[in-house]
Amino acid sequence: MSASANESGGPLPTLLVVDDDPAFCRIIKRAMEARGFAVRVAHDVEHAIWVAEEDPPEYALVDLKMPGASGLTLVQRLKQLDSETCVVVLTGYASIATAIEAIKLGATHYLAKPARTEEILAAFKRVGPQPDVPISQDRMRIDQLEWEHIQKVLVEHQGNISATAKALNMHRRTLQRKLSKRPAKP
């Protein structure tokens, strides 16, 4: 795919948007094109890898939870294809464990849905650690702690639901029910 040119005649920065929600993809595609990006869209990890192998993007916005492989798999593959790709993970299922894994795999930043276009653009501009990030004085609620613990154990078991349920001494269906719910808001 050839990139379009910007006003100065140079190529537009390329952005790969990967999310299983077609409506979200249409909205973010329009918004990012209006801000000067050449945007490509994929709705699953396998298609996104194929698109990225054809032409590695400069930027990627990756949903964490999609049918099939996890967005974390894509983060790792994008960084293998081009270590300079700036990857932001965007998810409605945010947890400390998945945020840590995303950063370890090379993501630049991790945002919880819903996120405004300006927040996404700011996340793409972030480079390196930021020691001046404000620290919350609020303690986590018990439901948030439970969600974080489940996510940590799930990551430790590479996303295997059965192994995670066994490690948590929980019935598999109970764990699936808990995972299908959105995490508690802080």
N, CA, C and O of each residue as an XYZ file, in Angstrom:
744
protein
N       0.861     -1.178      0.000
C       0.000      0.000      0.000
C       0.896      1.225      0.000
O       1.826      1.319      0.801
N       0.624      2.148     -0.880
C       1.436      3.355     -0.916
C       0.847      4.400      0.015
O      -0.370      4.569      0.097
N       1.721      5.087      0.703
C       1.268      6.112      1.643
C       0.947      7.388      0.892
O       1.598      7.705     -0.103
N      -0.028      8.108      1.348
C      -0.382      9.402      0.776
C       0.659     10.422      1.197
O       1.468     10.165      2.089
N       0.636     11.573      0.555
C       1.581     12.624      0.902
C       0.912     13.654      1.796
O      -0.291     13.899      1.705
N       1.721     14.251      2.661
C       1.183     15.329      3.496
C       1.386     16.659      2.775
O       1.868     16.682      1.642
N       1.023     17.763      3.422
C       1.079     19.086      2.781
C       2.480     19.459      2.317
O       2.629     20.173      1.325
N       3.513     18.987      3.021
C       4.881     19.327      2.635
C       5.411     18.384      1.564
O       6.573     18.483      1.168
N       4.557     17.461      1.088
C       4.967     16.572      0.012
C       5.564     15.261      0.497
O       5.726     14.335     -0.298
N       5.898     15.157      1.787
C       6.447     13.915      2.323
C       5.344     12.917      2.610
O       4.169     13.280      2.665
N       5.717     11.660      2.794
C       4.692     10.651      3.083
C       4.069     10.852      4.466
O       4.727     11.330      5.391
N       2.801     10.484      4.593
C       2.110     10.564      5.872
C       2.628      9.459      6.797
O       2.998      8.383      6.327
N       2.656      9.716      8.101
C       3.021      8.625      9.021
C       1.946      7.543      8.962
O       0.753      7.840      8.898
N       2.385      6.280      8.985
C       1.447      5.171      8.873
C       0.990      4.701     10.251
O       1.773      4.632     11.199
N      -0.300      4.381     10.334
C      -0.917      3.927     11.573
C      -1.730      2.677     11.278
O      -2.550      2.662     10.359
N      -1.500      1.630     12.060
C      -2.293      0.408     11.973
C      -3.215      0.375     13.180
O      -2.752      0.376     14.321
N      -4.519      0.344     12.931
C      -5.527      0.264     13.991
C      -6.057     -1.168     14.004
O      -6.539     -1.666     12.986
N      -5.967     -1.828     15.164
C      -6.395     -3.217     15.273
C      -7.398     -3.342     16.415
O      -7.045     -3.225     17.589
N      -8.651     -3.580     16.047
C      -9.725     -3.708     17.032
C     -10.834     -4.517     16.384
O     -11.077     -4.383     15.185
N     -11.512     -5.358     17.164
C     -12.579     -6.185     16.611
C     -13.909     -5.449     16.511
O     -14.904     -6.038     16.088
N     -13.946     -4.182     16.888
C     -15.163     -3.373     16.804
C     -15.104     -2.508     15.542
O     -14.397     -1.500     15.525
N     -15.836     -2.885     14.483
C     -15.780     -2.135     13.226
C     -16.183     -0.662     13.376
O     -15.596      0.204     12.726
N     -17.169     -0.371     14.220
C     -17.605      1.020     14.407
C     -16.477      1.845     15.021
O     -16.207      2.958     14.571
N     -15.820      1.308     16.042
C     -14.692      2.011     16.650
C     -13.605      2.253     15.608
O     -13.037      3.343     15.544
N     -13.315      1.247     14.796
C     -12.269      1.386     13.775
C     -12.596      2.485     12.770
O     -11.719      3.261     12.389
N     -13.855      2.555     12.341
C     -14.251      3.608     11.395
C     -14.058      4.993     12.011
O     -13.540      5.906     11.367
N     -14.480      5.134     13.266
C     -14.389      6.433     13.944
C     -12.936      6.844     14.133
O     -12.568      7.977     13.824
N     -12.109      5.937     14.636
C     -10.709      6.285     14.903
C      -9.942      6.483     13.587
O      -9.026      7.303     13.519
N     -10.312      5.740     12.555
C      -9.668      5.908     11.241
C      -9.910      7.320     10.713
O      -8.976      7.996     10.282
N     -11.173      7.763     10.748
C     -11.495      9.117     10.286
C     -10.769     10.183     11.111
O     -10.214     11.137     10.566
N     -10.786     10.001     12.432
C     -10.160     10.986     13.321
C      -8.657     11.068     13.093
O      -8.091     12.161     13.091
N      -8.016      9.943     12.905
C      -6.552      9.946     12.730
C      -6.159     10.400     11.317
O      -5.120     11.036     11.142
N      -6.967     10.084     10.330
C      -6.696     10.600      8.987
C      -6.806     12.118      8.983
O      -6.022     12.796      8.319
N      -7.769     12.654      9.717
C      -7.931     14.113      9.819
C      -6.730     14.757     10.513
O      -6.485     15.953     10.353
N      -5.989     13.972     11.277
C      -4.806     14.479     11.989
C      -3.509     14.117     11.274
O      -2.429     14.236     11.853
N      -3.606     13.675     10.017
C      -2.413     13.498      9.199
C      -1.804     12.113      9.144
O      -0.626     11.982      8.812
N      -2.556     11.082      9.453
C      -2.037      9.718      9.385
C      -2.612      8.984      8.178
O      -3.749      9.229      7.773
N      -1.819      8.088      7.613
C      -2.305      7.129      6.620
C      -2.680      5.892      7.428
O      -1.804      5.225      7.980
N      -3.980      5.579      7.504
C      -4.475      4.561      8.430
C      -4.874      3.284      7.688
O      -5.561      3.317      6.666
N      -4.418      2.157      8.243
C      -4.862      0.838      7.808
C      -5.552      0.189      9.003
O      -5.202      0.464     10.151
N      -6.528     -0.670      8.734
C      -7.336     -1.278      9.796
C      -7.321     -2.791      9.655
O      -7.346     -3.333      8.551
N      -7.279     -3.466     10.817
C      -7.441     -4.925     10.875
C      -8.340     -5.220     12.068
O      -8.347     -4.483     13.054
N      -9.099     -6.312     11.963
C     -10.043     -6.644     13.029
C      -9.624     -7.851     13.861
O     -10.351     -8.260     14.766
N      -8.455     -8.425     13.562
C      -7.928     -9.514     14.379
C      -6.407     -9.530     14.230
O      -5.850     -8.892     13.337
N      -5.755    -10.265     15.114
C      -4.300    -10.294     15.156
C      -3.704    -10.894     13.884
O      -2.718    -10.378     13.357
N      -4.287    -11.966     13.398
C      -3.744    -12.640     12.219
C      -3.722    -11.698     11.009
O      -2.716    -11.620     10.304
N      -4.815    -10.992     10.769
C      -4.868    -10.055      9.648
C      -3.897     -8.901      9.877
O      -3.239     -8.446      8.942
N      -3.809     -8.433     11.105
C      -2.897     -7.329     11.427
C      -1.443     -7.719     11.160
O      -0.662     -6.912     10.655
N      -1.086     -8.950     11.499
C       0.291     -9.410     11.236
C       0.546     -9.424      9.739
O       1.604     -8.994      9.279
N      -0.423     -9.917      8.980
C      -0.263     -9.951      7.530
C      -0.060     -8.527      6.978
O       0.825     -8.301      6.152
N      -0.879     -7.579      7.435
C      -0.774     -6.178      6.990
C       0.594     -5.607      7.381
O       1.248     -4.951      6.570
N       1.019     -5.853      8.605
C       2.287     -5.301      9.103
C       3.490     -5.927      8.406
O       4.498     -5.253      8.192
N       3.398     -7.195      8.053
C       4.512     -7.840      7.347
C       4.686     -7.254      5.945
O       5.802     -7.185      5.429
N       3.571     -6.829      5.331
C       3.632     -6.190      4.018
C       4.324     -4.840      4.086
O       5.117     -4.496      3.210
N       4.020     -4.070      5.137
C       4.581     -2.734      5.316
C       4.479     -2.360      6.794
O       3.433     -1.880      7.231
N       5.552     -2.571      7.577
C       5.470     -2.277      9.015
C       5.065     -0.821      9.272
O       5.634      0.100      8.686
N       4.075     -0.621     10.153
C       3.608      0.744     10.421
C       4.559      1.499     11.355
O       5.327      0.899     12.107
N       4.486      2.815     11.284
C       5.249      3.643     12.223
C       4.554      3.669     13.576
O       5.206      3.752     14.616
N       3.209      3.596     13.557
C       2.394      3.635     14.763
C       1.367      2.505     14.702
O       0.920      2.105     13.627
N       1.004      2.000     15.884
C      -0.047      0.976     15.949
C      -0.882      1.212     17.193
O      -0.358      1.493     18.271
N      -2.185      1.093     17.024
C      -3.140      1.171     18.118
C      -3.781     -0.205     18.186
O      -4.501     -0.605     17.271
N      -3.519     -0.936     19.275
C      -3.873     -2.353     19.355
C      -4.818     -2.621     20.519
O      -4.521     -2.296     21.668
N      -5.970     -3.223     20.198
C      -6.896     -3.667     21.240
C      -6.295     -4.914     21.885
O      -5.643     -5.714     21.215
N      -6.514     -5.069     23.163
C      -5.950     -6.203     23.891
C      -6.758     -7.478     23.689
O      -6.191     -8.537     23.420
N      -8.078     -7.382     23.818
C      -8.924     -8.573     23.803
C      -9.736     -8.640     22.522
O     -10.647     -7.843     22.298
N      -9.383     -9.616     21.680
C     -10.076     -9.848     20.421
C     -10.264    -11.347     20.253
O      -9.584    -12.129     20.918
N     -11.169    -11.762     19.381
C     -11.275    -13.199     19.106
C      -9.940    -13.705     18.547
O      -9.278    -13.010     17.776
N      -9.565    -14.887     18.931
C      -8.280    -15.427     18.480
C      -7.159    -14.964     19.395
O      -7.337    -14.848     20.607
N      -6.024    -14.705     18.810
C      -4.838    -14.329     19.582
C      -5.021    -12.984     20.280
O      -5.781    -12.128     19.828
N      -4.320    -12.822     21.370
C      -4.358    -11.592     22.160
C      -3.597    -10.472     21.465
O      -2.696    -10.719     20.663
N      -3.972     -9.240     21.785
C      -3.236     -8.087     21.289
C      -1.783     -8.092     21.742
O      -0.927     -7.500     21.085
N      -1.496     -8.758     22.866
C      -0.107     -8.851     23.336
C       0.760     -9.604     22.328
O       1.930     -9.269     22.139
N       0.190    -10.614     21.685
C       0.904    -11.358     20.640
C       1.275    -10.416     19.503
O       2.376    -10.491     18.957
N       0.355     -9.535     19.155
C       0.598     -8.581     18.074
C       1.653     -7.554     18.466
O       2.500     -7.201     17.645
N       1.619     -7.072     19.695
C       2.631     -6.111     20.154
C       4.012     -6.710     19.939
O       4.900     -6.060     19.389
N       4.188     -7.944     20.372
C       5.486     -8.607     20.236
C       5.898     -8.729     18.773
O       7.048     -8.454     18.429
N       4.973     -9.137     17.911
C       5.290     -9.314     16.484
C       5.598     -7.980     15.812
O       6.515     -7.903     14.995
N       4.855     -6.939     16.138
C       5.124     -5.621     15.554
C       6.531     -5.139     15.909
O       7.235     -4.586     15.064
N       6.933     -5.352     17.158
C       8.270     -4.919     17.586
C       9.358     -5.772     16.927
O      10.461     -5.281     16.687
N       9.060     -7.050     16.631
C      10.018     -7.891     15.907
C      10.193     -7.402     14.474
O      11.300     -7.401     13.936
N       9.079     -6.987     13.860
C       9.140     -6.507     12.477
C       9.879     -5.185     12.362
O      10.645     -4.978     11.421
N       9.648     -4.278     13.331
C      10.292     -2.966     13.333
C      10.348     -2.454     14.768
O       9.328     -2.065     15.337
N      11.521     -2.456     15.335
C      11.668     -2.055     16.740
C      11.293     -0.597     16.975
O      11.088     -0.190     18.118
N      11.202      0.195     15.910
C      10.860      1.609     16.032
C       9.351      1.867     16.014
O       8.916      2.992     16.256
N       8.553      0.840     15.730
C       7.101      1.025     15.712
C       6.623      1.441     17.099
O       6.949      0.803     18.100
N       5.857      2.508     17.141
C       5.307      3.023     18.389
C       3.934      2.374     18.584
O       2.999      2.643     17.831
N       3.824      1.515     19.605
C       2.603      0.747     19.829
C       1.906      1.227     21.094
O       2.514      1.318     22.161
N       0.621      1.531     20.955
C      -0.213      1.876     22.108
C      -1.295      0.808     22.216
O      -2.014      0.538     21.254
N      -1.402      0.205     23.400
C      -2.434     -0.794     23.658
C      -3.633     -0.062     24.242
O      -3.503      0.724     25.181
N      -4.802     -0.334     23.670
C      -6.047      0.294     24.102
C      -7.023     -0.828     24.447
O      -7.301     -1.689     23.612
N      -7.545     -0.821     25.674
C      -8.400     -1.931     26.069
C      -9.500     -1.539     27.033
O      -9.349     -0.617     27.834
N     -10.594     -2.244     26.944
C     -11.672     -2.099     27.909
C     -11.485     -3.035     29.085
O     -12.285     -3.025     30.020
N     -10.436     -3.846     29.050
C     -10.154     -4.826     30.099
C      -8.794     -4.550     30.717
O      -7.952     -5.444     30.807
N      -8.586     -3.328     31.135
C      -7.295     -2.910     31.668
C      -6.990     -3.586     32.999
O      -7.864     -3.752     33.850
N      -5.735     -3.968     33.153
C      -5.258     -4.488     34.434
C      -3.770     -4.196     34.535
O      -3.098     -3.975     33.528
N      -3.275     -4.198     35.740
C      -1.851     -3.955     35.958
C      -1.027     -5.042     35.275
O      -0.019     -4.744     34.633
N      -1.447     -6.301     35.407
C      -0.688     -7.413     34.835
C      -0.560     -7.290     33.319
O       0.529     -7.480     32.777
N      -1.654     -6.975     32.626
C      -1.569     -6.872     31.168
C      -0.829     -5.610     30.754
O      -0.162     -5.598     29.720
N      -0.935     -4.558     31.535
C      -0.177     -3.345     31.229
C       1.319     -3.623     31.322
O       2.086     -3.204     30.456
N       1.730     -4.323     32.363
C       3.145     -4.657     32.526
C       3.621     -5.524     31.362
O       4.688     -5.279     30.801
N       2.842     -6.522     31.004
C       3.224     -7.396     29.890
C       3.321     -6.616     28.587
O       4.256     -6.820     27.812
N       2.371     -5.728     28.338
C       2.394     -4.929     27.109
C       3.665     -4.083     27.038
O       4.297     -3.996     25.986
N       4.033     -3.469     28.146
C       5.239     -2.637     28.181
C       6.490     -3.506     28.014
O       7.407     -3.132     27.283
N       6.531     -4.655     28.681
C       7.670     -5.579     28.536
C       7.853     -6.003     27.083
O       8.978     -6.152     26.606
N       6.729     -6.195     26.382
C       6.771     -6.634     24.993
C       7.089     -5.497     24.025
O       7.311     -5.733     22.837
N       7.112     -4.268     24.532
C       7.524     -3.159     23.682
C       6.502     -2.074     23.440
O       6.780     -1.130     22.700
N       5.320     -2.176     24.041
C       4.325     -1.114     23.864
C       4.856      0.179     24.470
O       5.539      0.160     25.494
N       4.540      1.288     23.838
C       4.941      2.600     24.323
C       4.053      3.054     25.468
O       4.507      3.679     26.426
N       2.776      2.722     25.344
C       1.818      3.173     26.346
C       0.622      2.235     26.353
O       0.449      1.421     25.445
N      -0.200      2.356     27.385
C      -1.344      1.480     27.605
C      -2.496      2.358     28.081
O      -2.388      3.023     29.111
N      -3.597      2.361     27.332
C      -4.744      3.198     27.678
C      -5.992      2.353     27.888
O      -6.201      1.355     27.199
N      -6.814      2.760     28.840
C      -8.095      2.095     29.065
C      -9.167      2.775     28.215
O      -9.185      3.998     28.082
N     -10.062      1.964     27.642
C     -11.197      2.508     26.892
C     -12.204      3.056     27.881
O     -12.299      2.540     28.995
N     -12.932      4.043     27.533
C     -12.827      4.811     26.299
C     -11.694      5.834     26.405
O     -11.447      6.395     27.472
N     -11.023      6.063     25.302
C      -9.949      7.055     25.259
C     -10.238      8.027     24.123
O     -10.662      7.628     23.038
N     -10.005      9.291     24.385
C     -10.216     10.321     23.360
C      -9.048     10.317     22.384
O      -7.953      9.861     22.713
N      -9.287     10.820     21.195
C      -8.251     10.889     20.164
C      -7.030     11.638     20.674
O      -5.898     11.247     20.388
N      -7.246     12.708     21.427
C      -6.122     13.496     21.952
C      -5.272     12.669     22.922
O      -4.050     12.813     22.963
N      -5.928     11.799     23.703
C      -5.188     10.920     24.615
C      -4.336      9.916     23.832
O      -3.208      9.614     24.221
N      -4.875      9.415     22.750
C      -4.145      8.457     21.915
C      -2.943      9.146     21.279
O      -1.837      8.604     21.284
N      -3.158     10.340     20.733
C      -2.044     11.087     20.140
C      -0.959     11.389     21.173
O       0.231     11.274     20.878
N      -1.367     11.774     22.382
C      -0.400     12.051     23.457
C       0.365     10.784     23.816
O       1.563     10.841     24.095
N      -0.318      9.638     23.810
C       0.345      8.370     24.126
C       1.394      8.027     23.070
O       2.447      7.482     23.400
N       1.117      8.340     21.806
C       2.096      8.094     20.748
C       3.342      8.970     20.928
O       4.442      8.571     20.544
N       3.172     10.150     21.504
C       4.290     11.085     21.683
C       5.144     10.771     22.903
O       6.269     11.257     23.022
N       4.604      9.951     23.816
C       5.361      9.622     25.033
C       6.561      8.767     24.685
O       6.439      7.766     23.979
N       7.704      9.156     25.175
C       8.916      8.378     24.957
C       9.635      8.268     26.285
O       9.912      9.273     26.940
N       9.932      7.053     26.673
C      10.682      6.836     27.901
C       9.836      6.995     29.149
O       8.666      7.370     29.078
N      10.441      6.706     30.295
C       9.720      6.795     31.562
C       9.361      8.228     31.918
O      10.048      9.167     31.515
N       8.278      8.392     32.679
C       7.833      9.709     33.102
C       7.659      9.702     34.617
O       6.592      9.343     35.117
N       8.705     10.097     35.356
C       8.653     10.043     36.811
C       7.688     11.036     37.447
O       7.416     10.942     38.644
N       7.168     11.982     36.674
C       6.265     12.983     37.238
C       4.785     12.605     37.138
O       3.915     13.442     37.380
N       4.494     11.348     36.783
C       3.105     10.892     36.714
C       2.526     10.940     38.125
O       3.142     10.426     39.058
N       1.345     11.555     38.297
C       0.762     11.647     39.644
C       0.414     10.270     40.214
O      -0.067      9.392     39.497
N       0.659     10.098     41.489
C       0.366      8.848     42.173
C      -0.941      9.018     42.930
O      -1.108      9.960     43.705
N      -1.863      8.093     42.695
C      -3.171      8.157     43.347
C      -3.035      7.865     44.838
O      -2.258      7.003     45.250
N      -3.794      8.589     45.625
C      -3.802      8.368     47.065
C      -4.914      7.405     47.481
O      -5.009      7.025     48.648
N      -5.754      7.014     46.518
C      -6.869      6.113     46.794
C      -6.404      4.663     46.777
O      -5.600      4.264     45.935
N      -6.921      3.885     47.718
C      -6.649      2.450     47.739
C      -7.605      1.752     46.776
O      -8.701      2.241     46.503
N      -7.168      0.596     46.266
C      -8.024     -0.181     45.374
C      -9.137     -0.850     46.170
O      -8.940     -1.288     47.304
N     -10.317     -0.918     45.544
C     -11.437     -1.625     46.160
C     -11.206     -3.129     46.030
O     -10.381     -3.568     45.229
N     -11.933     -3.912     46.816
C     -11.762     -5.364     46.835
C     -12.041     -5.977     45.460
O     -11.336     -6.903     45.057
N     -13.057     -5.483     44.723
C     -13.347     -6.035     43.400
C     -12.236     -5.711     42.403
O     -11.959     -6.500     41.499
N     -11.599     -4.547     42.567
C     -10.460     -4.208     41.718
C      -9.269     -5.107     42.041
O      -8.577     -5.569     41.134
N      -9.029     -5.356     43.322
C      -7.932     -6.239     43.724
C      -8.133     -7.651     43.177
O      -7.190     -8.285     42.704
N      -9.386     -8.137     43.248
C      -9.672     -9.463     42.714
C      -9.382     -9.512     41.213
O      -8.759    -10.455     40.726
N      -9.837     -8.494     40.486
C      -9.611     -8.431     39.035
C      -8.113     -8.435     38.733
O      -7.663     -9.161     37.846
N      -7.346     -7.636     39.458
C      -5.898     -7.567     39.243
C      -5.237     -8.910     39.510
O      -4.368     -9.339     38.752
N      -5.650     -9.580     40.596
C      -5.059    -10.874     40.926
C      -5.375    -11.904     39.844
O      -4.493    -12.652     39.422
N      -6.620    -11.945     39.398
C      -7.000    -12.877     38.337
C      -6.165    -12.604     37.081
O      -5.660    -13.536     36.456
N      -6.023    -11.342     36.716
C      -5.254    -10.996     35.521
C      -3.791    -11.413     35.662
O      -3.188    -11.895     34.703
N      -3.224    -11.233     36.841
C      -1.830    -11.612     37.095
C      -1.650    -13.117     36.911
O      -0.714    -13.559     36.244
N      -2.544    -13.898     37.502
C      -2.458    -15.360     37.389
C      -2.710    -15.793     35.947
O      -2.067    -16.725     35.465
N      -3.629    -15.137     35.254
C      -3.907    -15.443     33.856
C      -2.665    -15.217     32.991
O      -2.351    -16.040     32.131
N      -1.969    -14.122     33.211
C      -0.734    -13.841     32.467
C       0.325    -14.897     32.794
O       1.031    -15.366     31.902
N       0.436    -15.267     34.066
C       1.411    -16.292     34.480
C       1.155    -17.624     33.779
O       2.080    -18.411     33.578
N      -0.103    -17.875     33.407
C      -0.465    -19.132     32.741
C      -0.717    -18.924     31.239
O      -1.449    -19.689     30.612
N      -0.104    -17.888     30.681
C      -0.155    -17.591     29.249
C      -1.576    -17.587     28.693
O      -1.800    -18.027     27.566
N      -2.534    -17.095     29.472
C      -3.903    -16.962     29.005
C      -4.711    -18.247     29.056
O      -5.852    -18.262     28.596
N      -4.164    -19.314     29.593
C      -4.862    -20.598     29.669
C      -5.889    -20.540     30.804
O      -5.530    -20.483     31.981
N      -7.164    -20.554     30.431
C      -8.258    -20.423     31.404
C      -8.281    -21.601     32.377
O      -8.435    -21.407     33.582
N      -8.129    -22.820     31.858
C      -8.185    -23.999     32.722
C      -7.064    -23.989     33.752
O      -7.299    -24.249     34.932
N      -5.846    -23.691     33.309
C      -4.702    -23.657     34.226
C      -4.856    -22.530     35.241
O      -4.490    -22.687     36.406
N      -5.397    -21.395     34.802
C      -5.613    -20.269     35.709
C      -6.663    -20.622     36.756
O      -6.478    -20.332     37.938
N      -7.765    -21.246     36.335
C      -8.819    -21.641     37.273
C      -8.269    -22.612     38.304
O      -8.577    -22.503     39.491
N      -7.462    -23.555     37.859
C      -6.870    -24.523     38.774
C      -5.949    -23.819     39.780
O      -5.994    -24.115     40.974
N      -5.120    -22.894     39.300
C      -4.198    -22.166     40.177
C      -4.959    -21.304     41.192
O      -4.498    -21.109     42.317
N      -6.111    -20.796     40.792
C      -6.916    -19.964     41.690
C      -7.863    -20.793     42.560
O      -8.589    -20.253     43.395
N      -7.844    -22.119     42.350
C      -8.756    -23.011     43.073
C     -10.208    -22.574     42.857
O     -10.999    -22.447     43.791
N     -10.519    -22.350     41.557
C     -11.821    -21.816     41.170
C     -12.366    -22.676     40.029
O     -11.597    -23.188     39.216
N     -13.661    -22.832     39.969
C     -14.269    -23.556     38.861
C     -14.038    -22.764     37.574
O     -14.092    -21.534     37.568
N     -13.780    -23.490     36.485
C     -13.483    -22.846     35.199
C     -14.612    -21.909     34.756
O     -14.348    -20.803     34.284
N     -15.860    -22.341     34.905
C     -16.990    -21.504     34.492
C     -17.110    -20.243     35.342
O     -17.507    -19.189     34.845
N     -16.768    -20.353     36.621
C     -16.790    -19.172     37.498
C     -15.751    -18.167     37.014
O     -16.013    -16.967     36.941
N     -14.566    -18.682     36.685
C     -13.514    -17.795     36.181
C     -13.950    -17.152     34.860
O     -13.756    -15.951     34.671
N     -14.528    -17.921     33.958
C     -14.985    -17.362     32.683
C     -16.029    -16.272     32.906
O     -16.022    -15.251     32.218
N     -16.923    -16.488     33.862
C     -17.945    -15.480     34.173
C     -17.289    -14.201     34.678
O     -17.668    -13.105     34.266
N     -16.311    -14.334     35.566
C     -15.620    -13.162     36.107
C     -14.855    -12.430     35.000
O     -14.823    -11.199     34.974
N     -14.242    -13.186     34.091
C     -13.475    -12.573     33.014
C     -14.373    -11.886     31.981
O     -13.952    -10.935     31.322
N     -15.600    -12.365     31.843
C     -16.503    -11.761     30.852
C     -17.050    -10.416     31.317
O     -17.534     -9.624     30.508
N     -16.972    -10.161     32.614
C     -17.422     -8.880     33.147
C     -16.335     -7.840     32.952
O     -15.145     -8.158     32.956
N     -16.747     -6.622     32.783
C     -15.768     -5.532     32.699
C     -15.174     -5.312     34.075
O     -15.849     -5.504     35.086
N     -13.903     -4.906     34.118
C     -13.296     -4.644     35.423
C     -13.986     -3.481     36.139
O     -14.583     -2.602     35.516
N     -13.884     -3.510     37.442
C     -14.495     -2.458     38.249
C     -13.810     -1.127     37.990
O     -12.594     -1.075     37.805
N     -14.573     -0.071     37.978
C     -14.018      1.273     37.808
C     -13.389      1.708     39.135
O     -13.913      1.405     40.207
N     -12.249      2.428     39.054
C     -11.615      2.889     40.286
C     -12.471      3.899     41.021
O     -12.078      4.387     42.080
